[in-house]
Amino acid sequence: MLRKEQNDLLTQTGPGTPGGRLFRSYWVPALLAGELPENDCPPVRVKLLSERLIAFRDSNGRYGLMDEFCAHRGVSLWFARNEECGLRCPYHGWKYDHTGQCVEVPSEPEASGFAGKIKLKSYPLIEKGGVLWTYMGDPASQPPEPEWEFITVPAGHTYTSKRLQESNWLQAMEGGIDSSHVSFLHRGDLNSDPLFKGAKGNQYNLSDSRPVFEVVESPGGLYIGARRNAEDGKYYWRITQWVMPSFTMIAPRGNHSVHGHFWIPIDDDTCWTWSFDYHPIRELTAAELAAMRDGKGIHVKVEPGTYRPLANKDNDYLIDRAAQKAGRTFSGVEGIGMQDASLQESMGPVVDRTKENLVSTDNGIIMARHRLLKAVKALVDKGIAPPGVAAEHQRVRSAAIVLPPDQPFKDGAREAMIARPSVAHASV
Amino acid sequence: MLSESARMTTAAALRFRIQEPNARARATSVIALDPASEPFVARLAEDRWNHATFLKWPEEVGAAGPGADGWLTTFDGRRTRIREAVDSADQVIMVAAAGGRADAAALIGRACSDRRVTTTALIVGAADAADADISKTLAQLRPWSLMVVIASSDDYVRDMMTALRV
């Protein structure tokens, strides 16, 4: 359990909040690059960390991310014309460049210099690995650009999707480091999902449904090891990476791609679930890409033209009680991503953690909260940059590996947990 | 018409969640396995907890241990049998210092296993410890713990116990 004030501190990420300051220490994914596909394309509304913004790509290909509303009368710049290196408000023609600087106020004499005095709050927006990233913190503390492996491998090796999740970011993220739910909620998918099936590790998973866990602090967050019995007294380890504040990477299976998530607050009641799959040493196959686009693995089918899942709370997640009863799915909801999201959303927008009853196997969650709370305090009280900002904290991998019984996974998988260009991931 | 899920997951609807307590306090035995972890557990014992007993492996019996039907001591020097400490607990938290001798884990862990009592093991003092020391302690704890946590920050144990409603 958490006290109410601790829960508030971690779940509230708007401007001026301690939790918001934490998120504003990092580059965070804001948009898929495909949402701004060409120069002078229509602008896109973006809400992040409880701030309403507008994103656009100007005539020279520069990306802009700024206050959604025109400084004149508060019109949404979603209606703006994207033309000649700026967004022009259709109401009275005020025009802004990609930095939010007002460059034209047609009703005022150009010589007055009035436009130069108007500037919308803006944030840097950069493209890396098919994702547009923004940094919403103090410009003086802007960290180096993100270095996550899924955005540094060649374009054909990686696939990223995003979906709306109608819950606070923290309860979504906590699902990503809660390894013990997999044996229940997702048990029907290991041998059927095209992005998981066929791996030898699946047999270890299914033959030993009572894993034992070890939680170890890492420089950027946590290593969460789940141990199951393998042959000859050895252990099969699945090692999840959590990097602060909200990056998780799930242990891979066989020669399938490796995958993970970011959970980024839209506001305190909703978040973006970003899902990525990549292979360090080969291109994703057409079949793999088709499966990902079809909502397999950790990805989700969305309503056309939106990022809202096709199965959502308005249709009761298309729950199929017959499939649940027959054991085809454990919860009756299809697909790993929506199995998680449906339950996390059922908790309400922000779950009341004063009422929960955690158990020993929840130590990954407990430790993550502990580290987040400490990082917030260090940042607010002393200005110390939190873990996960440094590039070396981002060059990590999850791993699946068989080790002798007396070898700590942190030692046995030391090399496997570091991202290395052109080196295959450790997987079973 | 709104679906059941849409209607029931709003913040307004969640105000009707029943406010009565939904669990009884779990009895917890917190055991220092070695002399180096004793001061740490002793400090925890000074805090207020719902239902916790703080014990230590008696230093005088050393690595050989007091036998299968052995005993632990409270921090004020009273003896209690391992079996009784486990029988009266819903969960047992074993605390060992990185590099410390955690031989007692086997004896306590076996008693917990026999009685189906959940075990959690924590290695404290890991921030400054060598990997080899952590590995040594880990090897002793691992067979007897459902969950092992290696914490670089010693205040983690207090946070964990609070989270578990100890």
Chai-1 contact restraints between the chains, C-beta under 6 A:
chainA,res_idxA,chainB,res_idxB,connection_type,confidence,min_distance_angstrom,max_distance_angstrom,comment,restraint_id
A,M1,B,A163,contact,1.0,0.0,6.0,A-B,restraint_1
A,V212,B,L146,contact,1.0,0.0,6.0,A-B,restraint_2
A,F213,B,M147,contact,1.0,0.0,6.0,A-B,restraint_3
A,E214,B,V148,contact,1.0,0.0,6.0,A-B,restraint_4
A,V215,B,V149,contact,1.0,0.0,6.0,A-B,restraint_5
A,V216,B,I150,contact,1.0,0.0,6.0,A-B,restraint_6
A,E217,B,S152,contact,1.0,0.0,6.0,A-B,restraint_7
A,K313,B,S5,contact,1.0,0.0,6.0,A-B,restraint_8
A,K313,B,A6,contact,1.0,0.0,6.0,A-B,restraint_9
A,K313,B,T9,contact,1.0,0.0,6.0,A-B,restraint_10
A,D314,B,S3,contact,1.0,0.0,6.0,A-B,restraint_11
A,D314,B,A6,contact,1.0,0.0,6.0,A-B,restraint_12
A,N315,B,S3,contact,1.0,0.0,6.0,A-B,restraint_13
A,D316,B,S3,contact,1.0,0.0,6.0,A-B,restraint_14
A,D316,B,E4,contact,1.0,0.0,6.0,A-B,restraint_15
A,D316,B,S5,contact,1.0,0.0,6.0,A-B,restraint_16
A,E345,B,T9,contact,1.0,0.0,6.0,A-B,restraint_17
A,G348,B,T9,contact,1.0,0.0,6.0,A-B,restraint_18
A,G348,B,L14,contact,1.0,0.0,6.0,A-B,restraint_19
A,P349,B,A11,contact,1.0,0.0,6.0,A-B,restraint_20
A,N357,B,A23,contact,1.0,0.0,6.0,A-B,restraint_21
A,L358,B,A163,contact,1.0,0.0,6.0,A-B,restraint_22
A,L358,B,L164,contact,1.0,0.0,6.0,A-B,restraint_23
A,S360,B,T118,contact,1.0,0.0,6.0,A-B,restraint_24
A,S360,B,T120,contact,1.0,0.0,6.0,A-B,restraint_25
A,S360,B,L146,contact,1.0,0.0,6.0,A-B,restraint_26
A,S360,B,M147,contact,1.0,0.0,6.0,A-B,restraint_27
A,T361,B,M147,contact,1.0,0.0,6.0,A-B,restraint_28
A,N363,B,M147,contact,1.0,0.0,6.0,A-B,restraint_29
A,N363,B,V149,contact,1.0,0.0,6.0,A-B,restraint_30
A,I366,B,M160,contact,1.0,0.0,6.0,A-B,restraint_31
A,I366,B,A163,contact,1.0,0.0,6.0,A-B,restraint_32
A,H370,B,Y156,contact,1.0,0.0,6.0,A-B,restraint_33
A,H370,B,D159,contact,1.0,0.0,6.0,A-B,restraint_34
A,D406,B,A139,contact,1.0,0.0,6.0,A-B,restraint_35
A,P408,B,S135,contact,1.0,0.0,6.0,A-B,restraint_36
A,P408,B,L138,contact,1.0,0.0,6.0,A-B,restraint_37
